[in-house]
Amino acid sequence: MRLPPPAGSGEIEWVERQLTMNPVENPLWSVTLSPDGRYVAYSDRAALHLQLIETGEVRAVEPPPGICFT
């Protein structure tokens, strides 16, 4: 995924960086970047994940019983 530079940097320079490392057995189903470029949200078979790009911190939101994010 190519990420925009931090807000207010005054210069447009795109940086390519790998954000996720899911195994083949648990592929990503959907991915989106927040409008401000600070977060990436993605889903796999286990949960919906929200990642703060700057730190790499990830929060998983597990689906309720009977619901699947795939």
C-alpha positions in Angstrom: 0.0 0.0 0.0 1.3 3.4 -0.8 0.9 5.9 2.0 0.6 9.7 1.8 3.1 11.9 3.7 2.1 13.2 7.2 -0.3 16.1 7.1 1.4 19.5 7.1 4.7 18.3 5.7 4.3 20.6 2.7 5.8 18.1 0.3 4.0 15.2 -1.5 6.1 12.1 -1.4 4.5 8.6 -1.4 6.1 5.9 0.6 5.5 2.2 0.0 5.2 0.1 3.1 3.9 -3.3 4.1 1.2 -2.9 6.8 -0.1 -6.4 7.4 1.4 -9.9 7.4 -1.5 -12.3 7.3 -0.7 -16.0 6.6 -2.0 -17.6 3.5 -4.5 -19.6 5.6 -6.1 -16.3 6.8 -6.1 -13.9 3.8 -7.3 -10.3 4.0 -10.9 -9.8 2.7 -11.1 -6.1 2.6 -8.9 -3.1 3.3 -9.5 0.7 3.5 -7.4 3.7 4.5 -8.9 6.5 6.7 -9.4 9.8 5.0 -6.6 11.4 7.1 -4.2 8.6 6.3 -3.6 7.7 9.9 -5.4 4.4 10.1 -5.9 1.3 8.0 -8.9 -1.0 8.6 -8.9 -4.5 7.3 -10.8 -7.8 7.8 -9.9 -11.4 7.7 -11.6 -14.6 8.8 -10.9 -13.9 12.5 -11.9 -10.2 13.0 -12.1 -6.7 11.8 -8.8 -4.9 12.6 -8.0 -1.2 13.0 -4.3 -0.2 12.8 -2.7 3.1 13.7 -0.2 3.4 10.9 2.3 5.6 12.8 2.9 3.1 15.7 1.7 -0.2 14.1 -0.7 -0.7 17.0 -3.6 -3.0 16.0 -7.0 -3.4 17.7 -9.1 -6.4 16.7 -12.9 -6.3 16.8 -14.2 -9.9 17.0 -17.6 -10.5 15.4 -20.5 -11.5 17.6 -21.5 -15.2 17.5 -23.0 -16.1 14.2 -21.5 -13.1 12.3 -18.6 -13.5 9.9 -16.5 -10.6 8.5 -15.6 -12.5 5.4 
